[in-house]
C-alpha cells in the first residue's frame, strides 16, 4: 500500500474506500467518473467506512450507492492519504481503492452524484479534479483487466489441536471461529467467487460452507491443500492452484497454516514478486491476482487481510 501524501501521524484519521469501476465499452476499457454537486468535483466513487465495515465492504457499497451499479472487486490498487478540513483543523483521510468490474445495474442521479461518465483512463485523468485520483488510475493501468482472482483463506479458529480428543480431520470451528466464518461470509462475496475448494478438514469446509450454500455450489475437495499431503507434494499443489486460477471466474480456496505461507511464497517467486514474510493468521485472506499467459497463469499481485474480525 502506498501513501500519496504525508499527514501528521497524531491527527485523527477518517477512513474511506473507493474503486476504479470499469467495463468494456465501445472504446475499450472504460472507467466511471462521477460528479458530486455538493463539491462540484469529478472523482472516482468513494466514501467513508460505516461502523464495523472493512475497506472492501465500503468500496462495494459506495459504488452501488453513488453509481447504481453492483460490482465485483478484485485487486487492491493503492492507498491515498491526504488532509481534509476538520472541526479542530486539518485531519488525515485515508482511502483504500480497489479495481471493480461492473456486474449489473444502471445509473440514476441521486443525492450524492448527479452525473456519471464512462471514459477511457486517459480521458478520465483529464476530467478528475484531484491529483490522487490520477495516481489511483495509474495503479489500475499497471495490470490489464483480463486477470483472474483466487481468494486463499486460512480456516477460522477451531480450538486447540492438543485439546481435541477426536480425529483431527473432524475438529470443528469454535465460537471465535464461527464469528470469523460469519465475517468472511459477509466479506468474500464482494469479490464474486464462483467456485469453492477446500482441504478435506471439517474446519476448512465449515469456514466456506455458508458462501457455497449462497451460491448453490459444492465445495470441491482438494487434498493437495492439506498439510500432510502438501508437505510431500508442494509442486503439485502449486500446479493445482494455477489450474484453479485458470478456471472461469474468481475462485475461493480454503487451506491450512502449514500450507499457505509456502504456497504463496512459491507462487510469488515464480511471478517475480517479493512479498517478504508471508503471514497466515486463522481467518485471514490472500487475494491472489493471476495473469493468464502462454505458460499458464502467473501471479502478478497479492494482498493480505489479516483477520476480518480484528
Helices and strands as residue ranges (DSSP letters): E 13-25, E 28-36, E 41-43, E 46-48, H 55-67, E 69-84, E 91-105, E 115-119, H 121-127, H 131-141, E 147-154, G 161-163, G 168-170, H 175-187, G 188-191, E 195-198, H 202-215, E 219-221, G 223-225, H 227-232, H 234-245, E 251-255, H 257-271, E 285-291, E 298-305
